[in-house]
Amino acid sequence: MELRSHHVRALVGSAEARAVDLCVRGGAVTAVYRPVAEQGRLRAGGSRVLGSRLGLYQVLQALPLGEWVPVDALTEREQRILPALPAWTRSRRSGRVLRIADTPVRLDLLVTRGEGWLDALDRACVLGPVAPRTAVCPPLGEDRERACLEADFYGVGLAELDGDGVRVLVRPRTEVPESAAALRWRLAERVHRAVEERNSSSLFPAQ
């Protein structure tokens, strides 16, 4: 079951939607995103990466963007992690720290697919509430009402892929809890790198 660009546009209701495929928690996911130009320039060159250590994102998330904060105002744990932040993400001066980095993309939607609605929904739930999620499945039959109720209960969107079209049955919950902010940022970095790698490979097609 292949998800095409016009399907993605229908799911988010935007003709400007951009998407990239990647593997998240062992499953195939299509991430629909909007690039943040300033943050893309900050990471230009490919060597500026944050990696997978969640603590780095938690500290960055705790710092307000573009505001000087006294280092002493941070928690003991945050102060221990602070030296591990790459220099390009922050500036330090006179006992204060300024966050420069922010998420390189805005995550509009994470799309999972499955052979059935329950499979697709399970794959979406595994991702956690890091971004709005929609499960895409083949046309539903008698289970449609149950599928819609379960998707709505978990805050996950549900859509049928029927022929060349997609039918949205349940809209996803769009609010991302603050507790998931660091996880969302980490995933946004992965999406950004996946886009950069795809763009780089397209410059050098296989012979």
N, CA, C and O of each residue as an XYZ file, in Angstrom:
828
protein
N       0.853     -1.188      0.000
C       0.000      0.000      0.000
C       0.888      1.237      0.000
O       1.460      1.610      1.024
N       0.991      1.861     -1.156
C       1.911      2.983     -1.328
C       1.203      4.312     -1.089
O       0.102      4.554     -1.583
N       1.869      5.161     -0.318
C       1.338      6.486     -0.032
C       1.998      7.482     -0.978
O       3.215      7.669     -0.938
N       1.209      8.114     -1.818
C       1.737      9.057     -2.804
C       1.580     10.496     -2.317
O       0.906     10.773     -1.325
N       2.229     11.403     -3.055
C       2.258     12.801     -2.622
C       0.861     13.406     -2.526
O       0.592     14.192     -1.617
N      -0.032     13.052     -3.450
C      -1.379     13.629     -3.383
C      -2.172     13.062     -2.208
O      -3.091     13.713     -1.709
N      -1.823     11.845     -1.761
C      -2.444     11.307     -0.554
C      -2.028     12.138      0.655
O      -2.852     12.500      1.495
N      -0.727     12.432      0.723
C      -0.197     13.219      1.840
C      -0.861     14.592      1.879
O      -1.253     15.066      2.944
N      -0.983     15.221      0.725
C      -1.615     16.544      0.671
C      -3.059     16.486      1.162
O      -3.532     17.405      1.830
N      -3.750     15.406      0.827
C      -5.136     15.254      1.274
C      -5.217     15.053      2.786
O      -6.145     15.543      3.431
N      -4.255     14.339      3.346
C      -4.269     14.065      4.783
C      -4.073     15.328      5.609
O      -4.683     15.478      6.667
N      -3.228     16.235      5.137
C      -2.953     17.454      5.908
C      -3.722     18.664      5.386
O      -3.713     19.728      6.004
N      -4.383     18.493      4.251
C      -5.160     19.590      3.697
C      -4.330     20.747      3.205
O      -4.741     21.903      3.311
N      -3.144     20.441      2.658
C      -2.265     21.497      2.162
C      -1.562     21.046      0.899
O      -1.046     19.931      0.825
N      -1.546     21.917     -0.092
C      -0.851     21.613     -1.344
C       0.651     21.790     -1.206
O       1.409     21.399     -2.093
N       1.093     22.388     -0.079
C       2.517     22.648      0.135
C       3.174     21.579      1.004
O       4.332     21.729      1.394
N       2.456     20.511      1.308
C       2.980     19.489      2.212
C       4.242     18.836      1.662
O       4.330     18.525      0.475
N       5.215     18.636      2.544
C       6.435     17.913      2.198
C       6.511     16.672      3.076
O       6.062     16.687      4.223
N       7.075     15.606      2.542
C       7.108     14.357      3.298
C       8.399     13.604      3.038
O       9.020     13.739      1.983
N       8.789     12.804      4.027
C       9.962     11.946      3.895
C       9.671     10.649      4.648
O       9.011     10.660      5.687
N      10.165      9.544      4.120
C       9.980      8.239      4.760
C      11.183      7.915      5.626
O      12.322      8.183      5.244
N      10.928      7.336      6.795
C      12.003      6.893      7.670
C      11.479      5.795      8.581
O      10.277      5.536      8.645
N      12.403      5.159      9.280
C      12.052      4.078     10.202
C      12.092      4.622     11.627
O      13.112      5.153     12.065
N      10.988      4.489     12.345
C      10.897      4.967     13.719
C      10.406      3.825     14.597
O       9.333      3.267     14.365
N      11.195      3.487     15.601
C      10.850      2.395     16.516
C      10.533      1.109     15.770
O       9.603      0.383     16.123
N      11.306      0.842     14.750
C      11.195     -0.405     14.015
C      10.115     -0.451     12.961
O       9.915     -1.491     12.334
N       9.405      0.655     12.745
C       8.327      0.664     11.763
C       8.483      1.778     10.748
O       9.097      2.807     11.029
N       7.922      1.567      9.562
C       7.981      2.576      8.504
C       7.002      3.706      8.806
O       5.835      3.474      9.120
N       7.502      4.926      8.706
C       6.699      6.118      8.995
C       6.933      7.150      7.898
O       8.062      7.337      7.445
N       5.883      7.808      7.479
C       6.000      8.961      6.589
C       5.793     10.209      7.440
O       4.728     10.408      8.024
N       6.826     11.046      7.500
C       6.753     12.279      8.283
C       6.416     13.446      7.360
O       7.121     13.698      6.383
N       5.346     14.147      7.674
C       4.956     15.345      6.928
C       5.479     16.540      7.719
O       5.193     16.672      8.909
N       6.233     17.396      7.072
C       6.976     18.427      7.800
C       7.000     19.753      7.048
O       6.680     19.827      5.861
N       7.394     20.804      7.783
C       7.689     22.108      7.197
C       9.082     22.514      7.656
O       9.326     22.582      8.861
N      10.000     22.784      6.739
C      11.347     23.173      7.147
C      11.367     24.560      7.778
O      10.574     25.431      7.421
N      12.284     24.750      8.719
C      12.517     26.059      9.329
C      13.818     26.584      8.736
O      14.902     26.118      9.089
N      13.707     27.548      7.841
C      14.855     27.982      7.034
C      16.044     28.406      7.886
O      17.174     28.005      7.608
N      15.809     29.207      8.913
C      16.910     29.710      9.742
C      17.638     28.572     10.434
O      18.867     28.576     10.517
N      16.883     27.590     10.934
C      17.507     26.455     11.608
C      18.205     25.535     10.615
O      19.200     24.896     10.957
N      17.694     25.462      9.395
C      18.378     24.691      8.360
C      19.732     25.290      8.043
O      20.713     24.566      7.868
N      19.791     26.624      7.967
C      21.073     27.301      7.712
C      22.040     27.084      8.861
O      23.245     26.951      8.645
N      21.517     27.047     10.088
C      22.365     26.827     11.257
C      23.054     25.470     11.190
O      24.173     25.314     11.677
N      22.386     24.489     10.587
C      22.933     23.138     10.496
C      23.612     22.862      9.153
O      24.012     21.727      8.894
N      23.747     23.857      8.312
C      24.310     23.671      6.970
C      25.693     23.046      7.039
O      26.508     23.389      7.896
N      25.940     22.120      6.119
C      27.234     21.455      6.068
C      27.170     20.005      6.483
O      28.055     19.221      6.142
N      26.119     19.631      7.227
C      25.916     18.226      7.566
C      26.633     17.744      8.806
O      26.323     16.660      9.299
N      27.590     18.515      9.338
C      28.356     18.052     10.494
C      27.730     18.484     11.814
O      28.138     18.016     12.877
N      26.757     19.362     11.756
C      26.130     19.855     12.978
C      24.904     19.011     13.308
O      23.805     19.260     12.814
N      25.116     18.017     14.146
C      24.034     17.117     14.545
C      23.982     17.052     16.066
O      24.983     17.277     16.747
N      22.813     16.745     16.578
C      22.622     16.653     18.024
C      22.666     15.221     18.537
O      22.854     15.000     19.733
N      22.497     14.254     17.656
C      22.553     12.869     18.088
C      21.270     12.416     18.756
O      20.213     13.022     18.578
N      21.373     11.343     19.528
C      20.168     10.712     20.075
C      20.032     10.838     21.591
O      19.054     10.350     22.159
N      20.981     11.475     22.251
C      20.927     11.578     23.716
C      19.778     12.489     24.129
O      19.808     13.688     23.852
N      18.786     11.944     24.775
C      17.576     12.696     25.095
C      17.857     13.846     26.054
O      17.208     14.889     25.972
N      18.808     13.673     26.954
C      19.121     14.718     27.926
C      19.503     16.037     27.283
O      19.187     17.100     27.818
N      20.181     15.985     26.139
C      20.560     17.212     25.438
C      19.322     17.995     25.016
O      19.265     19.215     25.164
N      18.345     17.287     24.495
C      17.110     17.939     24.054
C      16.307     18.471     25.238
O      15.652     19.509     25.138
N      16.362     17.760     26.349
C      15.642     18.215     27.534
C      16.223     19.520     28.063
O      15.484     20.414     28.476
N      17.548     19.625     28.049
C      18.185     20.865     28.506
C      17.890     22.003     27.538
O      17.544     23.106     27.960
N      18.025     21.741     26.251
C      17.723     22.777     25.265
C      16.273     23.236     25.378
O      15.978     24.428     25.287
N      15.382     22.285     25.576
C      13.965     22.623     25.679
C      13.695     23.467     26.917
O      12.769     24.278     26.927
N      14.501     23.281     27.965
C      14.316     24.040     29.202
C      14.784     25.484     29.068
O      14.401     26.339     29.866
N      15.613     25.759     28.060
C      16.132     27.111     27.852
C      15.235     27.865     26.873
O      14.922     27.334     25.808
N      14.818     29.073     27.199
C      14.017     29.854     26.247
C      14.869     30.255     25.048
O      16.035     30.618     25.202
N      14.298     30.190     23.880
C      15.031     30.523     22.660
C      15.341     32.020     22.615
O      14.450     32.858     22.758
N      16.629     32.339     22.413
C      17.036     33.728     22.228
C      17.060     34.576     23.483
O      17.090     35.803     23.388
N      17.049     33.960     24.658
C      17.085     34.718     25.910
C      18.247     34.238     26.776
O      18.470     33.036     26.925
N      18.976     35.184     27.338
C      20.073     34.839     28.238
C      19.502     34.357     29.566
O      18.595     34.973     30.126
N      20.047     33.247     30.061
C      19.593     32.660     31.317
C      20.813     32.412     32.203
O      21.808     31.867     31.723
N      20.767     32.795     33.482
C      21.884     32.486     34.380
C      22.052     30.971     34.509
O      21.080     30.245     34.714
N      23.283     30.509     34.387
C      23.539     29.074     34.511
C      23.096     28.577     35.883
O      22.624     27.447     36.014
N      23.247     29.420     36.904
C      22.859     29.033     38.258
C      21.358     28.782     38.380
O      20.909     28.136     39.326
N      20.581     29.295     37.418
C      19.130     29.099     37.469
C      18.725     27.712     36.988
O      17.583     27.293     37.183
N      19.656     26.997     36.358
C      19.367     25.650     35.872
C      19.437     24.652     37.014
O      20.077     24.907     38.034
N      18.782     23.525     36.842
C      18.860     22.471     37.849
C      20.258     21.862     37.843
O      21.035     22.060     36.909
N      20.558     21.127     38.887
C      21.878     20.489     38.972
C      22.102     19.545     37.790
O      23.194     19.503     37.222
N      21.072     18.793     37.425
C      21.191     17.876     36.284
C      21.433     18.648     34.995
O      22.280     18.262     34.190
N      20.698     19.735     34.795
C      20.859     20.536     33.579
C      22.253     21.139     33.498
O      22.834     21.221     32.415
N      22.789     21.560     34.631
C      24.138     22.124     34.638
C      25.189     21.067     34.307
O      26.210     21.374     33.692
N      24.939     19.829     34.712
C      25.881     18.750     34.387
C      25.872     18.444     32.894
O      26.915     18.152     32.309
N      24.701     18.511     32.284
C      24.573     18.179     30.860
C      25.000     19.337     29.967
O      25.422     19.120     28.832
N      24.893     20.564     30.468
C      25.146     21.765     29.663
C      26.455     21.722     28.867
O      26.446     22.080     27.690
N      27.591     21.295     29.463
C      28.840     21.270     28.689
C      28.804     20.325     27.489
O      29.604     20.469     26.564
N      27.884     19.362     27.497
C      27.801     18.406     26.385
C      27.041     18.968     25.188
O      27.053     18.367     24.114
N      26.382     20.110     25.359
C      25.665     20.708     24.230
C      26.660     21.193     23.182
O      27.610     21.895     23.527
N      26.471     20.841     21.917
C      27.366     21.343     20.867
C      27.403     22.871     20.879
O      26.393     23.525     21.138
N      28.579     23.428     20.596
C      28.760     24.878     20.681
C      27.809     25.642     19.765
O      27.425     26.771     20.072
N      27.428     25.032     18.643
C      26.567     25.750     17.698
C      25.131     25.900     18.177
O      24.355     26.662     17.599
N      24.774     25.170     19.240
C      23.399     25.225     19.734
C      23.178     26.330     20.760
O      22.036     26.698     21.036
N      24.267     26.864     21.330
C      24.113     27.849     22.405
C      25.329     28.758     22.480
O      26.364     28.485     21.873
N      25.191     29.822     23.220
C      26.302     30.730     23.484
C      26.409     30.900     24.994
O      25.393     31.006     25.682
N      27.644     30.927     25.518
C      27.847     31.101     26.960
C      28.733     32.318     27.199
O      29.728     32.530     26.507
N      28.343     33.119     28.205
C      29.124     34.306     28.516
C      28.778     34.796     29.915
O      27.607     34.942     30.267
N      29.804     35.042     30.695
C      29.638     35.650     32.023
C      28.611     34.918     32.882
O      27.749     35.538     33.505
N      28.716     33.600     32.905
C      27.824     32.817     33.754
C      26.400     32.723     33.257
O      25.494     32.365     34.010
N      26.196     33.051     31.966
C      24.857     32.959     31.385
C      24.914     32.119     30.109
O      25.976     31.939     29.513
N      23.763     31.615     29.707
C      23.689     30.783     28.508
C      22.519     31.254     27.641
O      21.462     31.623     28.155
N      22.719     31.238     26.336
C      21.709     31.656     25.364
C      21.476     30.521     24.376
O      22.416     30.054     23.733
N      20.226     30.074     24.253
C      19.928     29.015     23.276
C      19.751     29.611     21.891
O      18.994     30.563     21.700
N      20.468     29.032     20.918
C      20.402     29.467     19.524
C      19.594     28.478     18.691
O      18.854     28.869     17.788
N      19.744     27.202     19.002
C      19.116     26.145     18.200
C      17.649     25.963     18.561
O      17.229     26.190     19.696
N      16.897     25.552     17.573
C      15.502     25.166     17.750
C      15.239     24.004     16.794
O      16.142     23.588     16.069
N      14.039     23.487     16.784
C      13.752     22.359     15.901
C      13.931     22.765     14.437
O      13.465     23.830     14.034
N      14.602     21.928     13.637
C      14.873     22.276     12.241
C      13.666     22.129     11.322
O      13.644     22.692     10.228
N      12.672     21.381     11.760
C      11.431     21.227     10.985
C      10.253     21.235     11.948
O      10.397     20.911     13.127
N       9.100     21.606     11.440
C       7.847     21.475     12.182
C       7.169     20.190     11.718
O       6.945     19.987     10.524
N       6.850     19.338     12.666
C       6.220     18.060     12.330
C       4.704     18.233     12.287
O       4.065     18.421     13.322
N       4.142     18.169     11.099
C       2.697     18.335     10.936
C       1.935     17.028     11.112
O       0.797     17.029     11.581
N       2.564     15.907     10.734
C       1.858     14.628     10.791
C       2.837     13.478     10.642
O       3.800     13.557      9.879
N       2.576     12.403     11.387
C       3.282     11.134     11.214
C       2.260     10.123     10.711
O       1.212      9.933     11.328
N       2.565      9.481      9.600
C       1.615      8.564      8.970
C       2.146      7.137      9.027
O       3.274      6.866      8.614
N       1.329      6.237      9.540
C       1.669      4.815      9.537
C       0.690      4.078      8.630
O      -0.432      4.529      8.401
N       1.136      2.947      8.126
C       0.287      2.128      7.250
C       0.260      0.698      7.768
O       1.188      0.251      8.442
N      -0.807     -0.008      7.449
C      -0.928     -1.390      7.870
C      -1.830     -2.163      6.935
O      -2.580     -1.580      6.152
N      -1.753     -3.488      7.022
C      -2.615     -4.334      6.193
C      -4.075     -4.241      6.626
O      -4.988     -4.512      5.846
N      -4.275     -3.856      7.879
C      -5.619     -3.648      8.409
C      -5.603     -2.447      9.324
O      -4.538     -1.926      9.655
N      -6.790     -1.999      9.739
C      -6.845     -0.783     10.556
C      -6.187     -0.969     11.906
O      -5.558     -0.041     12.415
N      -6.318     -2.156     12.505
C      -5.748     -2.388     13.825
C      -4.222     -2.371     13.762
O      -3.565     -1.826     14.649
N      -3.667     -2.963     12.720
C      -2.216     -2.956     12.522
C      -1.709     -1.529     12.349
O      -0.723     -1.137     12.973
N      -2.377     -0.761     11.510
C      -1.963      0.625     11.268
C      -2.089      1.467     12.531
O      -1.230      2.304     12.811
N      -3.164      1.245     13.297
C      -3.379      1.997     14.534
C      -2.332      1.644     15.580
O      -1.821      2.528     16.268
N      -2.005      0.358     15.707
C      -0.967     -0.065     16.648
C       0.364      0.603     16.322
O       1.073      1.058     17.219
N       0.695      0.658     15.044
C       1.953      1.277     14.629
C       1.975      2.772     14.984
O       3.016      3.313     15.356
N       0.827      3.422     14.865
C       0.754      4.843     15.211
C       0.878      5.051     16.718
O       1.544      5.984     17.167
N       0.242      4.189     17.488
C       0.288      4.323     18.946
C       1.693      4.117     19.489
O       2.077      4.750     20.472
N       2.461      3.236     18.859
C       3.835      2.969     19.291
C       4.689      4.235     19.235
O       5.632      4.378     20.013
N       4.372      5.142     18.336
C       5.169      6.358     18.173
C       5.056      7.289     19.369
O       5.957      8.092     19.612
N       3.972      7.196     20.113
C       3.751      8.124     21.208
C       3.281      9.475     20.691
O       3.285      9.715     19.484
N       2.874     10.363     21.605
C       2.273     11.643     21.197
C       3.295     12.723     20.860
O       3.159     13.862     21.308
N       4.317     12.380     20.075
C       5.361     13.353     19.743
C       4.929     14.311     18.642
O       5.539     15.364     18.457
N       3.882     13.952     17.915
C       3.349     14.769     16.822
C       1.972     14.208     16.473
O       1.655     13.084     16.865
N       1.156     14.957     15.752
C      -0.107     14.388     15.282
C       0.157     13.125     14.461
O       1.106     13.070     13.679
N      -0.689     12.113     14.646
C      -0.483     10.822     13.977
C      -1.751     10.397     13.253
O      -2.863     10.628     13.729
N      -1.568      9.776     12.103
C      -2.696      9.214     11.362
C      -2.341      7.816     10.875
O      -1.263      7.593     10.325
N      -3.257      6.884     11.083
C      -3.105      5.510     10.603
C      -3.878      5.368      9.296
O      -5.049      5.736      9.213
N      -3.215      4.833      8.282
C      -3.838      4.649      6.968
C      -3.997      3.157      6.703
O      -3.053      2.386      6.879
N      -5.181      2.756      6.285
C      -5.470      1.340      6.067
C      -6.308      1.163      4.803
O      -6.810      2.141      4.250
N      -6.463     -0.085      4.344
C      -7.361     -0.350      3.209
C      -8.802     -0.023      3.599
O      -9.087      0.199      4.776
N      -9.710      0.007      2.628
C     -11.111      0.327      2.920
C     -11.686     -0.557      4.024
O     -11.486     -1.771      4.038
N     -12.398      0.076      4.939
C     -12.978     -0.631      6.071
C     -14.344     -1.210      5.711
O     -15.048     -0.712      4.831
N     -14.688     -2.273      6.421
C     -15.990     -2.894      6.218
C     -16.858     -2.712      7.442
O     -17.143     -1.589      7.856
N     -17.274     -3.822      8.017
C     -18.170     -3.777      9.169
C     -17.493     -3.194     10.407
O     -18.171     -2.743     11.330
N     -16.146     -3.200     10.432
C     -15.418     -2.703     11.597
C     -15.248     -1.187     11.596
O     -14.571     -0.645     12.470
N     -15.841     -0.503     10.647
C     -15.577      0.938     10.516
C     -15.894      1.716     11.795
O     -15.084      2.528     12.241
N     -17.057      1.475     12.382
C     -17.441      2.231     13.579
C     -16.473      1.968     14.722
O     -16.043      2.895     15.409
N     -16.131      0.695     14.923
C     -15.196      0.350     15.996
C     -13.834      0.981     15.742
O     -13.211      1.510     16.662
N     -13.371      0.926     14.493
C     -12.071      1.491     14.147
C     -12.036      2.991     14.424
O     -11.052      3.504     14.957
N     -13.096      3.686     14.065
C     -13.153      5.136     14.280
C     -13.178      5.471     15.770
O     -12.528      6.421     16.208
N     -13.925      4.695     16.542
C     -14.006      4.936     17.981
C     -12.651      4.722     18.647
O     -12.245      5.515     19.495
N     -11.952      3.657     18.268
C     -10.649      3.382     18.877
C      -9.621      4.431     18.483
O      -8.838      4.884     19.319
N      -9.621      4.815     17.219
C      -8.684      5.842     16.769
C      -8.926      7.146     17.520
O      -7.979      7.792     17.970
N     -10.179      7.530     17.655
C     -10.517      8.762     18.368
C     -10.116      8.676     19.833
O      -9.645      9.659     20.407
N     -10.298      7.506     20.445
C      -9.936      7.316     21.853
C      -8.451      7.565     22.072
O      -8.065      8.187     23.062
N      -7.616      7.087     21.157
C      -6.166      7.239     21.296
C      -5.640      8.552     20.708
O      -4.441      8.825     20.768
N      -6.524      9.351     20.151
C      -6.087     10.628     19.591
C      -5.370     10.497     18.267
O      -4.643     11.400     17.855
N      -5.574      9.371     17.599
C      -4.901      9.092     16.327
C      -5.894      9.258     15.180
O      -7.037      8.812     15.275
N      -5.463      9.894     14.108
C      -6.310     10.013     12.931
C      -6.436      8.673     12.224
O      -5.597      7.790     12.405
N      -7.468      8.521     11.431
C      -7.686      7.283     10.682
C      -8.152      7.641      9.276
O      -9.028      8.486      9.091
N      -7.550      6.981      8.291
C      -7.915      7.252      6.898
C      -7.885      5.964      6.096
O      -7.074      5.074      6.352
N      -8.783      5.875      5.120
C      -8.842      4.736      4.202
C      -8.128      5.102      2.904
O      -8.312      6.192      2.362
N      -7.321      4.180      2.423
C      -6.697      4.345      1.113
C      -7.458      3.459      0.138
O      -7.367      2.233      0.183
N      -8.207      4.106     -0.739
C      -9.094      3.380     -1.644
C      -8.775      3.762     -3.080
O      -9.088      4.866     -3.526
N      -8.146      2.831     -3.800
C      -7.757      3.130     -5.170
C      -6.738      4.246     -5.207
O      -5.672      4.135     -4.600
N      -7.053      5.322     -5.913
C      -6.113      6.431     -6.029
C      -6.448      7.568     -5.072
O      -5.836      8.634     -5.131
N      -7.411      7.342     -4.198
C      -7.823      8.403     -3.284
C      -7.685      7.991     -1.832
O      -7.519      6.813     -1.512
N      -7.755      8.988     -0.957
C      -7.695      8.735      0.480
C      -8.888      9.429      1.137
O      -9.212     10.573      0.815
N      -9.534      8.720      2.059
C     -10.711      9.259      2.739
C     -10.398      9.371      4.230
O     -10.134      8.366      4.889
N     -10.427     10.586      4.753
C     -10.153     10.813      6.171
C     -11.418     10.544      6.975
O     -12.457     11.162      6.742
N     -11.320      9.614      7.925
C     -12.461      9.242      8.762
C     -12.396      9.902     10.133
O     -13.420     10.297     10.690
N     -11.185     10.019     10.674
C     -10.976     10.629     11.995
C      -9.780     11.567     11.894
O      -8.731     11.189     11.374
N      -9.940     12.783     12.390
C      -8.833     13.730     12.417
C      -7.968     13.471     13.653
O      -8.498     13.141     14.714
N      -6.645     13.614     13.531
C      -5.778     13.346     14.676
C      -5.814     14.472     15.704
O      -6.121     15.619     15.379
N      -5.499     14.130     16.925
C      -5.320     15.142     17.967
C      -4.040     15.911     17.653
O      -2.998     15.307     17.399
N      -4.114     17.219     17.668
C      -2.964     18.024     17.241
C      -2.101     18.513     18.398
O      -0.945     18.884     18.192
N      -2.647     18.518     19.610
C      -1.869     18.999     20.746
C      -0.799     17.983     21.131
O      -1.075     16.791     21.262
N       0.422     18.471     21.309
C       1.521     17.620     21.764
C       1.836     18.006     23.206
O       2.147     19.170     23.462
N       1.769     17.075     24.157
C       2.018     17.421     25.559
C       3.440     17.920     25.771
O       4.371     17.492     25.089
N       3.591     18.822     26.715
C       4.910     19.390     27.004
C       5.900     18.301     27.408
O       7.101     18.422     27.164
N       5.390     17.239     28.025
C       6.262     16.142     28.447
C       6.919     15.439     27.265
O       7.921     14.744     27.435
N       6.359     15.615     26.064
C       6.914     14.975     24.865
C       7.738     15.939     24.024
O       8.155     15.586     22.920
N       7.982     17.151     24.523
C       8.659     18.179     23.725
C      10.065     17.757     23.313
O      10.457     17.951     22.162
N      10.826     17.183     24.239
C      12.196     16.772     23.917
C      12.198     15.622     22.907
O      13.030     15.592     22.000
N      11.277     14.689     23.063
C      11.161     13.586     22.106
C      10.776     14.096     20.721
O      11.268     13.602     19.707
N       9.894     15.087     20.692
C       9.488     15.685     19.418
C      10.689     16.337     18.730
O      10.877     16.181     17.523
N      11.502     17.067     19.501
C      12.674     17.729     18.929
C      13.646     16.690     18.377
O      14.180     16.849     17.279
N      13.872     15.621     19.152
C      14.797     14.584     18.682
C      14.318     13.971     17.371
O      15.120     13.718     16.472
N      13.020     13.732     17.259
C      12.480     13.184     16.017
C      12.595     14.202     14.884
O      12.875     13.827     13.745
N      12.385     15.472     15.180
C      12.516     16.515     14.159
C      13.932     16.547     13.591
O      14.118     16.775     12.396
N      14.927     16.320     14.445
C      16.315     16.264     13.968
C      16.507     15.070     13.034
O      17.207     15.172     12.026
N      15.889     13.947     13.368
C      15.985     12.763     12.504
C      15.335     13.014     11.156
O      15.861     12.615     10.117
N      14.191     13.673     11.180
C      13.503     13.993      9.925
C      14.367     14.923      9.083
O      14.499     14.729      7.875
N      14.953     15.926      9.716
C      15.823     16.864      8.990
C      16.996     16.130      8.343
O      17.328     16.384      7.185
N      17.621     15.222      9.090
C      18.762     14.478      8.532
C      18.314     13.579      7.383
O      19.021     13.446      6.384
N      17.136     12.962      7.524
C      16.623     12.102      6.449
C      16.385     12.908      5.179
O      16.662     12.435      4.077
N      15.877     14.115      5.331
C      15.653     14.988      4.170
C      16.981     15.376      3.541
O      17.121     15.359      2.319
N      17.965     15.730      4.380
C      19.276     16.121      3.868
C      19.941     14.962      3.126
O      20.532     15.157      2.063
N      19.844     13.762      3.684
C      20.445     12.588      3.037
C      19.757     12.286      1.714
O      20.414     11.939      0.733
N      18.441     12.416      1.686
C      17.702     12.190      0.442
C      18.098     13.212     -0.615
O      18.299     12.866     -1.779
N      18.207     14.461     -0.208
C      18.574     15.508     -1.159
C      19.994     15.323     -1.677
O      20.276     15.575     -2.849
N      20.891     14.876     -0.786
C      22.280     14.658     -1.200
C      22.385     13.506     -2.180
O      23.119     13.584     -3.165
N      21.643     12.424     -1.906
C      21.718     11.257     -2.786
C      21.129     11.553     -4.154
O      21.542     10.962     -5.152
N      20.156     12.474     -4.207
C      19.544     12.799     -5.494
C      20.500     13.566     -6.397
O      20.297     13.643     -7.609
N      21.552     14.138     -5.793
C      22.548     14.861     -6.590
C      23.510     13.910     -7.279
O      24.182     14.268     -8.246
N      23.561     12.673     -6.752
C      24.494     11.689     -7.302
C      23.736     10.407     -7.623
O      23.870      9.425     -6.893
N      22.951     10.388     -8.684
C      22.161      9.202     -9.032
C      23.054      8.017     -9.357
O      24.176      8.160     -9.844
N      22.506      6.829     -9.066
C      23.263      5.602     -9.349
C      23.522      5.475    -10.841
O      22.661      5.780    -11.666
N      24.723      5.019    -11.171
C      25.106      4.847    -12.583
C      24.578      3.514    -13.108
O      24.793      3.180    -14.273
